[in-house]
């Protein structure tokens, strides 16, 4: 029997050069997208942190962690949107084992 809901964890880094207003818009965009396609369990804005290595010659980024439940098909679409969103430097979606 196929599972209808899985728990996922999303971590993404936003480019700080976008400014505070655009950073807030990007966080809100993905919060809304997750809520429309699943259940947002937790959203933690970790904030400005130093990167382990430079990405596009930048050494700092704004980290956001989201835990959510959704159908197994949604993370692929979420990953696609993350990759084409201007301002998102890196992202990672993982399944939370129960």
C-alpha positions in Angstrom: 0.0 0.0 0.0 1.4 3.4 -1.0 2.0 6.0 1.6 -0.2 9.1 1.2 1.8 11.4 3.5 5.5 11.6 4.2 7.4 14.0 6.6 10.2 16.1 5.0 12.8 18.6 6.1 13.8 21.5 3.9 16.9 23.7 4.4 17.6 26.5 2.1 20.0 29.5 2.0 19.0 32.9 0.7 21.4 35.4 -0.7 21.8 38.4 1.7 22.4 40.8 -1.1 18.7 40.7 -1.9 17.9 42.8 1.2 15.7 42.2 4.2 12.4 42.8 2.4 13.1 40.3 -0.4 14.4 37.7 2.0 11.1 38.0 3.9 9.2 37.7 0.6 11.1 34.5 -0.4 10.5 32.9 3.1 6.8 33.8 2.8 6.7 32.4 -0.8 7.9 29.0 0.3 5.8 29.0 3.5 2.7 29.6 1.4 3.7 27.0 -1.3 4.2 24.3 1.4 0.9 25.2 3.1 -1.0 24.9 -0.2 0.4 21.4 -0.9 0.8 19.9 2.5 1.0 20.7 6.2 3.7 23.0 7.6 4.9 21.4 10.9 7.6 23.9 11.8 9.3 26.9 10.2 12.6 28.1 11.8 14.4 31.1 10.4 17.9 30.5 11.6 19.1 33.8 10.2 22.4 35.1 8.9 25.2 32.6 9.1 28.7 32.2 7.7 28.8 29.6 4.9 31.2 26.6 5.2 32.5 27.5 1.8 31.9 30.4 -0.6 29.0 30.1 -3.0 29.2 32.6 -6.0 31.9 34.5 -4.1 29.6 35.1 -1.1 30.6 33.9 2.4 27.3 34.6 4.3 23.7 33.6 3.7 20.2 33.6 5.4 19.3 30.0 6.6 15.7 28.8 6.8 14.6 25.3 8.0 11.1 24.0 7.4 9.6 20.7 8.4 6.4 19.6 6.6 4.1 16.7 5.6 3.0 16.2 2.0 2.3 13.8 -0.7 5.5 12.1 -2.1 5.2 13.9 -5.4 5.3 17.5 -3.9 9.1 17.6 -3.0 10.1 17.3 -6.6 8.0 20.3 -7.6 9.3 22.2 -4.5 12.9 21.5 -5.5 12.2 22.7 -9.1 10.8 26.0 -7.8 13.7 26.4 -5.4 16.2 26.0 -8.2 14.6 28.6 -10.4 13.9 31.2 -7.6 16.3 34.1 -7.8 18.0 34.6 -4.4 18.1 30.9 -3.3 21.7 29.9 -3.1 21.3 26.3 -2.1 18.6 24.0 -0.9 18.2 20.4 0.4 15.0 18.4 0.9 15.3 15.2 3.0 12.8 12.6 4.2 12.4 12.3 8.0 12.4 8.7 9.0 9.8 7.7 11.5 
